[in-house]
Amino acid sequence: MGPAPDTEGQPAAAVYKRVAEVFLAQGATCFLFETLSSDAGVTEAAAYIKERCPEAFVMVSFAVLPDGYTREGLRCRVLAQRMADCGAADAVGLNCVSAPSAMEKLLPELAGLALPLAVMPNAGYPIVTRSRVVYQGKPDYFAQTLCRIRQKGAVILGGCCGTMPEHIAALRQSLEKTPMPISPETAPAVPAEQKTMPAPPDALLEGLAEGRKVIAVELDSPKDADLTSYMESARRLQAAGVDALTVADCPIARARMDSSLVACKLRRELGLAAVPHMTCRDRNLNATKALLLGLYAEGVREVLAITGDPIPTAERDEVKNVYQFNSRKLAQYILSLAGREMPGPMTVFGALNLNARNFGVELRRAQEKVACGMGGFLTQPILSETAVENLRQARETLGPGVRLLAGILPVVSQRNALFMENEVNGIHVAPEIVERYAGLDRAEGEALGLELSVEMARAALPFADGFYLMTPFNRVALMERLVARLKTEVIGE
């Protein structure tokens, strides 16, 4: 059985059970779950098969990239260990995606499992010739490599994409000539060298650790290649005393300068804590990992992991969504890099929509995000009493260990309020607030926006670890005034 989609309406476990039941009714006793990128539903399905047919043999095989991660960002050892611990699998292994030598390099990580190990690589890596996908791996090389894999502990051998009868025949001949190991060959354990990269000063993380109310300001990156005015705005906000800047990742699916590159520049040139937003919309696993490694090397130690706004329908012929995983899986993946590709962990924040119509569902998702490793949340703007009440519920439900930065967005005009209420997902502006802007000019609108922002921040303060301020229309002077008032009138610095 190949991978089954896992959705709220159709859980993977239900799909697997339905398929398994068809074959159980026909007398099948051997079941292979293969080419999996996660274990969603597999444990439940394997247990169901064993319940219906105790003598059934169940093998679970994961498709793992050469770096040891599946395309959903899950580590092969973690998945294999879950199968060993579930009690319903009879063997576990790897198949597809990687070539023989890459799978051989992953074997030390899978040593010591309490289940027989299966290895079924592709014949090699594919090339496209005359619109056909071709694997060039030769049978003799395939056979020699799998014989070494057998010596290292694998007991079930086979092939996946590109393997032909000639590959399997060559493997059998080689195995007949190769003496079976008395016990799996294991290399002596060598403690991995612990790399260290000292973390640069970070006012945001240090402030949260000290229990100080922090202030982070979102400043969207430019739409063109000129960063001059952006960096000047960043310097002004730094001088105003903000603890960090956050940089949105192509908000509302419109291309801007890359948030991670801007965050690196802020960290390098200003020494300012920077939180790049990272969506799942535009990058696959390889691109995401490459970006994370670069961020870590540049001293950026926190990210905001979000699923991301979808590409508008009219543009999807030219610009494609990726969405290889969601924000929860992205958080898991980021944390799994610690101690491997990264010497230490990154702090992963998530988004919390205080304006969700069914906030109970939103809160359950937040709990799932925390279980996946998120350490805190930046909320959508608070522009109603309902949002304040939802923030209180979030604090009670998530507990004091989860950091909450209350979103504050100064509304600057009635037109601005109506646009956000009607066209921006996740924002709700109370009707009475919209009415208060009627007939105001720019200066009066800014003044009212400032007063309302201070008022909302004061109401949110008992339930928040700080504030996440969103800059409207790049009005940095307005944000300087807001930061000053929050520090003196709300936080009390």
C-alpha positions as CSV (number, residue, x, y, z in Angstrom):
1,M,0.0,0.0,0.0
2,G,1.4,3.4,-1.0
3,P,1.0,6.7,0.8
4,A,-2.5,7.7,1.6
5,P,-3.5,11.4,2.0
6,D,-4.2,12.4,5.6
7,T,-6.9,15.0,5.9
8,E,-9.5,15.9,8.5
9,G,-12.3,14.6,6.2
10,Q,-10.5,11.4,5.3
11,P,-7.8,10.3,7.8
12,A,-5.0,8.1,6.4
13,A,-5.8,5.4,8.9
14,A,-9.3,5.0,7.6
15,V,-8.0,4.7,4.0
16,Y,-5.4,2.1,4.9
17,K,-8.0,0.1,6.9
18,R,-10.4,0.1,4.0
19,V,-7.8,-1.1,1.5
20,A,-6.4,-3.7,4.0
21,E,-9.9,-5.1,4.5
22,V,-10.3,-5.8,0.8
23,F,-7.2,-7.9,0.8
24,L,-7.8,-9.5,4.2
25,A,-11.1,-10.8,2.8
26,Q,-9.2,-12.4,-0.1
27,G,-6.8,-14.2,2.4
28,A,-3.8,-11.9,2.1
29,T,-1.3,-12.3,5.0
30,C,1.6,-10.1,3.8
31,F,1.3,-6.3,3.8
32,L,3.8,-3.7,2.8
33,F,3.3,0.0,3.5
34,E,5.8,1.6,1.2
35,T,7.2,4.9,-0.1
36,L,5.9,6.7,3.0
37,S,7.0,10.2,3.9
38,S,5.3,10.1,7.3
39,D,3.7,7.5,9.6
40,A,0.3,9.1,9.6
41,G,-2.3,6.4,10.1
42,V,0.2,3.6,9.7
43,T,0.3,2.4,13.3
44,E,-3.5,2.3,13.5
45,A,-3.7,0.4,10.2
46,A,-1.0,-2.1,11.2
47,A,-2.7,-2.8,14.5
48,Y,-6.0,-3.3,12.7
49,I,-4.4,-5.8,10.3
50,K,-2.9,-7.7,13.3
51,E,-6.2,-7.7,15.1
52,R,-8.0,-9.2,12.0
53,C,-5.2,-11.6,11.1
54,P,-2.7,-12.2,13.9
55,E,-0.4,-14.2,11.7
56,A,-0.1,-11.4,9.1
57,F,3.3,-10.0,8.3
58,V,3.4,-6.2,8.2
59,M,6.4,-4.3,6.8
60,V,6.6,-0.5,6.8
61,S,9.1,1.3,4.5
62,F,9.8,5.0,4.3
63,A,11.0,7.1,1.4
64,V,14.0,9.0,2.7
65,L,16.2,11.6,1.0
66,P,20.0,11.2,1.1
67,D,20.2,13.6,4.1
68,G,18.0,11.3,6.2
69,Y,14.8,13.2,6.0
70,T,11.5,12.4,4.2
71,R,9.9,15.0,2.0
72,E,7.7,16.0,4.9
73,G,10.8,16.8,7.0
74,L,10.7,13.8,9.3
75,R,13.9,12.0,10.3
76,C,14.3,8.4,9.3
77,R,15.4,7.2,12.7
78,V,12.5,8.8,14.4
79,L,10.0,7.1,12.0
80,A,11.7,3.7,12.3
81,Q,11.8,3.9,16.1
82,R,8.1,4.6,16.2
83,M,7.4,1.5,14.1
84,A,9.6,-0.5,16.4
85,D,7.8,0.8,19.4
86,C,4.2,0.4,18.1
87,G,4.2,-3.4,18.4
88,A,2.3,-4.0,15.2
89,A,5.1,-3.9,12.6
90,D,7.2,-7.0,11.8
91,A,9.9,-5.2,9.8
92,V,10.8,-1.6,8.9
93,G,12.9,-0.1,6.2
94,L,13.7,2.3,3.4
95,N,12.7,2.4,-0.2
96,C,12.7,4.7,-3.2
97,V,14.0,8.3,-3.5
98,S,17.7,7.4,-2.8
99,A,20.3,5.4,-4.7
100,P,22.1,2.4,-3.1
101,S,25.2,4.3,-1.8
102,A,23.0,7.0,-0.1
103,M,21.0,4.3,1.7
104,E,24.2,2.6,2.7
105,K,25.3,5.8,4.5
106,L,22.0,5.9,6.4
107,L,22.4,2.5,8.0
108,P,24.4,3.5,11.0
109,E,21.5,5.7,12.1
110,L,19.2,2.7,11.9
111,A,21.4,0.4,13.9
112,G,19.9,-1.2,17.0
113,L,16.3,-1.3,16.0
114,A,14.3,-4.2,17.5
115,L,12.9,-5.0,14.0
116,P,14.4,-6.6,10.9
117,L,15.7,-3.9,8.5
118,A,14.6,-3.8,4.8
119,V,16.5,-1.7,2.2
120,M,15.1,-1.2,-1.3
121,P,16.9,1.6,-3.1
122,N,16.3,3.0,-6.6
123,A,18.7,1.8,-9.3
124,G,20.4,5.2,-9.2
125,Y,19.3,8.8,-9.8
126,P,17.0,9.5,-12.8
127,I,17.8,11.5,-15.9
128,V,15.3,12.6,-18.6
129,T,16.2,11.4,-22.1
130,R,13.7,12.2,-25.0
131,S,11.0,12.9,-22.5
132,R,11.6,9.5,-20.7
133,V,12.8,9.1,-17.2
134,V,15.8,6.7,-17.2
135,Y,17.9,5.2,-14.4
136,Q,21.5,4.4,-15.4
137,G,22.5,2.4,-12.4
138,K,24.1,-0.9,-13.6
139,P,23.1,-4.2,-12.2
140,D,26.6,-5.2,-11.0
141,Y,27.0,-2.0,-9.0
142,F,23.6,-2.3,-7.5
143,A,24.3,-5.9,-6.4
144,Q,27.7,-5.1,-4.9
145,T,26.4,-2.2,-2.9
146,L,23.4,-4.2,-1.6
147,C,25.8,-7.0,-0.5
148,R,27.7,-4.5,1.6
149,I,24.3,-3.3,3.0
150,R,23.5,-6.9,3.9
151,Q,26.8,-7.2,5.7
152,K,25.8,-4.1,7.8
153,G,22.6,-5.6,9.1
154,A,19.8,-5.4,6.5
155,V,18.0,-8.7,6.1
156,I,15.4,-7.8,3.5
157,L,16.8,-6.5,0.2
158,G,15.1,-5.4,-3.0
159,G,14.9,-2.5,-5.4
160,C,12.5,0.3,-6.3
161,C,12.5,2.7,-9.2
162,G,14.7,1.8,-12.1
163,T,15.5,-1.7,-10.9
164,M,14.9,-4.4,-13.6
165,P,15.0,-8.2,-13.4
166,E,18.7,-8.0,-14.2
167,H,19.3,-6.0,-11.1
168,I,17.6,-8.6,-8.9
169,A,19.3,-11.5,-10.6
170,A,22.7,-9.9,-10.1
171,L,21.9,-9.3,-6.5
172,R,20.9,-12.9,-5.9
173,Q,24.1,-14.1,-7.6
174,S,26.2,-11.8,-5.5
175,L,24.5,-12.9,-2.3
176,E,25.1,-16.5,-3.1
177,K,28.8,-15.8,-3.4
178,T,28.9,-13.6,-0.2
179,P,29.1,-15.4,3.1
180,M,26.3,-14.3,5.5
181,P,27.5,-12.4,8.5
182,I,27.3,-14.2,11.8
183,S,26.0,-10.9,13.2
184,P,25.4,-7.6,11.5
185,E,28.6,-5.6,11.0
186,T,28.6,-2.6,13.2
187,A,31.2,0.1,13.3
188,P,32.5,1.1,16.7
189,A,30.6,3.9,18.1
190,V,32.5,7.2,17.7
191,P,31.0,10.1,19.6
192,A,30.1,12.8,17.2
193,E,32.2,15.9,17.5
194,Q,30.0,18.6,19.2
195,K,30.2,21.7,17.0
196,T,29.6,25.0,18.7
197,M,28.6,28.3,17.3
198,P,28.2,31.0,19.9
199,A,24.8,32.6,19.7
200,P,25.0,36.4,19.1
201,P,23.2,38.7,21.5
202,D,19.5,38.6,20.9
203,A,17.3,41.1,22.7
204,L,14.1,39.3,21.9
205,L,15.0,35.9,23.2
206,E,16.9,37.4,26.2
207,G,14.0,39.6,27.1
208,L,11.5,36.7,27.0
209,A,13.8,34.6,29.1
210,E,14.1,37.4,31.7
211,G,10.3,37.9,31.8
212,R,10.5,41.4,30.3
213,K,7.7,42.6,28.1
214,V,9.3,42.7,24.6
215,I,8.4,44.6,21.5
216,A,8.8,43.2,18.0
217,V,7.9,45.3,14.9
218,E,7.0,43.9,11.5
219,L,8.6,45.9,8.7
220,D,7.9,44.6,5.2
221,S,10.8,44.2,2.9
222,P,10.9,46.4,-0.2
223,K,9.2,45.5,-3.5
224,D,12.4,46.4,-5.4
225,A,16.1,45.8,-5.0
226,D,16.9,49.0,-3.1
227,L,17.3,48.5,0.7
228,T,18.5,52.0,1.5
229,S,15.3,53.4,3.0
230,Y,14.5,50.1,4.6
231,M,17.7,50.0,6.5
232,E,17.2,53.6,7.6
233,S,13.8,52.7,8.9
234,A,15.3,49.7,10.7
235,R,17.9,52.0,12.4
236,R,15.2,54.3,13.5
237,L,13.1,51.5,15.1
238,Q,16.3,50.1,16.7
239,A,17.0,53.5,18.2
240,A,13.4,53.7,19.5
241,G,14.1,50.6,21.5
242,V,12.4,47.7,19.7
243,D,13.7,44.2,20.6
244,A,13.4,42.7,17.2
245,L,12.1,43.3,13.6
246,T,10.1,40.7,11.8
247,V,10.1,40.4,8.1
248,A,7.1,39.0,6.2
249,D,7.6,36.4,3.5
250,C,5.8,37.8,0.4
251,P,2.6,38.7,2.2
252,I,-0.7,38.1,0.4
253,A,1.4,36.0,-2.1
254,R,3.0,39.1,-3.7
255,A,6.7,38.9,-4.3
256,R,9.0,41.1,-2.3
257,M,12.7,41.0,-1.3
258,D,13.4,37.7,0.4
259,S,12.6,37.8,4.1
260,S,15.5,35.6,5.2
261,L,18.1,37.6,3.2
262,V,16.8,40.8,4.7
263,A,16.9,39.3,8.2
264,C,20.5,38.3,7.7
265,K,21.4,41.8,6.7
266,L,19.7,43.3,9.8
267,R,21.5,40.8,12.0
268,R,24.9,41.4,10.3
269,E,24.9,45.1,9.9
270,L,22.8,46.3,12.8
271,G,23.2,43.5,15.3
272,L,19.4,43.6,15.6
273,A,17.4,40.5,16.4
274,A,15.4,39.6,13.2
275,V,12.6,37.1,12.8
276,P,12.0,36.1,9.2
277,H,8.6,34.8,8.4
278,M,8.9,31.4,6.5
279,T,6.0,30.1,4.5
280,C,5.4,26.6,3.1
281,R,4.0,28.1,-0.1
282,D,7.1,28.8,-2.2
283,R,9.8,26.3,-1.3
284,N,10.3,22.6,-1.2
285,L,12.2,20.8,1.5
286,N,15.6,21.3,-0.1
287,A,15.2,25.0,-0.6
288,T,13.8,25.4,3.0
289,K,16.8,23.5,4.5
290,A,19.3,25.6,2.5
291,L,17.7,28.8,3.7
292,L,17.6,27.6,7.3
293,L,21.3,26.7,7.3
294,G,22.2,30.1,5.9
295,L,20.1,31.8,8.5
296,Y,21.8,29.9,11.3
297,A,25.2,30.7,10.0
298,E,24.3,34.4,9.9
299,G,23.3,34.4,13.5
300,V,19.5,34.4,13.0
301,R,18.1,32.1,15.7
302,E,14.3,32.5,15.4
303,V,11.8,32.1,12.6
304,L,8.0,32.5,12.3
305,A,6.7,29.3,10.6
306,I,3.5,29.8,8.7
307,T,1.6,28.0,6.0
308,G,1.3,31.1,3.9
309,D,-1.4,32.8,1.8
310,P,-2.2,30.9,-1.4
311,I,-1.4,32.3,-4.8
312,P,-4.4,34.1,-6.3
313,T,-6.3,31.8,-8.6
314,A,-5.8,34.0,-11.7
315,E,-2.0,33.7,-11.4
316,R,-1.7,30.0,-10.7
317,D,-0.8,29.2,-14.4
318,E,2.3,31.2,-14.0
319,V,3.1,31.0,-10.3
320,K,2.7,27.6,-8.6
321,N,2.0,26.9,-4.9
322,V,4.4,24.3,-3.4
323,Y,2.9,23.6,0.1
324,Q,5.1,20.5,0.6
325,F,4.2,20.7,4.3
326,N,2.2,22.8,6.7
327,S,3.5,25.1,9.5
328,R,3.4,22.2,12.1
329,K,5.5,19.9,10.0
330,L,7.8,22.8,9.2
331,A,8.4,23.5,12.9
332,Q,9.1,19.8,13.5
333,Y,11.6,19.8,10.6
334,I,13.4,23.0,11.9
335,L,13.8,21.5,15.3
336,S,15.1,18.2,14.0
337,L,18.1,19.9,12.4
338,A,19.5,20.8,15.9
339,G,22.4,18.7,16.8
340,R,22.9,17.6,13.3
341,E,23.2,20.2,10.6
342,M,22.8,22.9,13.2
343,P,24.9,22.9,16.4
344,G,22.0,24.2,18.4
345,P,18.2,24.8,18.1
346,M,16.3,27.6,16.5
347,T,13.3,29.1,18.2
348,V,10.2,28.6,16.1
349,F,7.2,30.9,16.5
350,G,3.8,30.3,15.0
351,A,0.8,32.4,14.1
352,L,-2.3,32.6,16.3
353,N,-5.5,34.1,14.8
354,L,-7.4,35.7,17.7
355,N,-10.1,36.7,15.2
356,A,-11.0,33.2,14.1
357,R,-14.7,32.6,13.9
358,N,-14.3,29.2,15.7
359,F,-11.6,30.1,18.1
360,G,-11.8,26.7,19.8
361,V,-10.6,25.0,16.6
362,E,-7.8,27.7,16.3
363,L,-6.8,27.0,19.9
364,R,-6.6,23.2,19.3
365,R,-4.4,23.8,16.3
366,A,-2.2,26.0,18.5
367,Q,-1.8,23.1,20.9
368,E,-0.8,20.9,18.0
369,K,1.8,23.5,17.0
370,V,3.2,23.5,20.5
371,A,3.4,19.7,20.4
372,C,5.4,20.0,17.2
373,G,7.9,22.3,18.9
374,M,6.7,25.9,18.5
375,G,7.7,28.0,21.5
376,G,5.4,30.9,21.1
377,F,2.9,32.8,18.9
378,L,2.6,36.1,17.2
379,T,-1.1,36.9,17.0
380,Q,-3.2,38.6,14.4
381,P,-4.1,42.2,15.3
382,I,-6.3,42.9,18.3
383,L,-9.1,45.3,17.1
384,S,-12.1,44.1,19.2
385,E,-13.0,43.0,22.7
386,T,-13.5,39.5,21.4
387,A,-9.9,39.3,20.3
388,V,-8.8,40.3,23.8
389,E,-11.0,37.6,25.3
390,N,-9.6,35.0,22.9
391,L,-6.0,36.1,24.0
392,R,-7.0,35.4,27.6
393,Q,-8.3,32.0,26.6
394,A,-5.1,31.3,24.8
395,R,-3.0,32.2,27.9
396,E,-5.1,29.9,30.1
397,T,-5.0,27.0,27.7
398,L,-1.4,27.2,26.5
399,G,0.1,28.0,29.8
400,P,2.9,30.4,30.8
401,G,5.6,28.5,29.1
402,V,4.3,29.4,25.6
403,R,5.2,32.9,24.7
404,L,2.4,35.1,23.3
405,L,3.1,38.4,21.5
406,A,-0.1,40.3,21.1
407,G,-0.6,41.8,17.6
408,I,-1.1,45.5,17.5
409,L,-1.9,47.2,14.1
410,P,-2.7,51.0,14.1
411,V,-5.7,51.6,11.8
412,V,-5.0,54.9,10.0
413,S,-8.3,55.6,8.2
414,Q,-11.8,54.4,7.6
415,R,-10.8,53.1,4.2
416,N,-7.9,51.2,5.8
417,A,-10.3,49.7,8.4
418,L,-12.8,48.6,5.7
419,F,-10.1,47.1,3.6
420,M,-8.7,45.0,6.4
421,E,-12.2,43.9,7.5
422,N,-13.2,42.8,4.1
423,E,-10.0,41.9,2.2
424,V,-7.4,40.7,4.6
425,N,-7.7,37.2,6.0
426,G,-7.5,36.9,9.8
427,I,-8.3,40.5,10.7
428,H,-11.5,41.7,12.2
429,V,-12.1,45.4,12.9
430,A,-15.0,46.0,15.3
431,P,-17.8,48.1,13.6
432,E,-17.6,50.8,16.3
433,I,-14.0,51.3,15.5
434,V,-14.7,51.6,11.8
435,E,-17.3,54.3,12.5
436,R,-14.9,56.3,14.6
437,Y,-12.8,57.1,11.6
438,A,-15.5,58.7,9.6
439,G,-14.5,62.1,8.2
440,L,-11.0,62.1,9.7
441,D,-8.0,63.5,7.8
442,R,-4.6,61.8,7.8
443,A,-3.3,63.4,11.0
444,E,-6.5,62.7,12.9
445,G,-6.6,59.1,11.6
446,E,-3.1,58.5,12.8
447,A,-3.9,60.0,16.2
448,L,-6.9,57.9,16.6
449,G,-5.0,54.8,15.5
450,L,-2.3,55.5,18.1
451,E,-4.9,55.9,20.9
452,L,-6.7,52.7,20.0
453,S,-3.4,50.8,19.7
454,V,-2.4,51.9,23.2
455,E,-5.9,51.0,24.5
456,M,-5.8,47.5,22.9
457,A,-2.2,46.9,24.2
458,R,-3.2,47.9,27.7
459,A,-6.1,45.4,27.6
460,A,-3.9,42.6,26.2
461,L,-1.0,43.2,28.6
462,P,-2.1,40.8,31.4
463,F,-2.1,37.9,28.9
464,A,0.9,38.7,26.7
465,D,4.6,38.4,27.0
466,G,5.0,41.4,24.7
467,F,3.8,43.0,21.6
468,Y,4.0,42.4,17.9
469,L,3.5,45.7,16.1
470,M,2.6,45.8,12.4
471,T,3.7,48.9,10.5
472,P,0.9,50.3,8.2
473,F,2.0,51.7,4.9
474,N,5.7,51.9,6.1
475,R,4.8,54.8,8.5
476,V,7.9,54.4,10.7
477,A,7.3,57.7,12.4
478,L,3.9,56.4,13.7
479,M,5.6,53.3,15.0
480,E,8.3,55.3,16.8
481,R,5.5,57.2,18.6
482,L,3.6,53.9,19.4
483,V,6.8,52.2,20.7
484,A,7.5,55.2,23.0
485,R,3.9,55.2,24.4
486,L,3.9,51.5,25.0
487,K,7.1,51.7,26.9
488,T,6.0,54.6,29.1
489,E,2.2,54.1,29.4
490,V,1.7,50.3,29.1
491,I,4.8,48.4,29.9
492,G,6.1,51.0,32.3
493,E,9.8,51.1,31.4
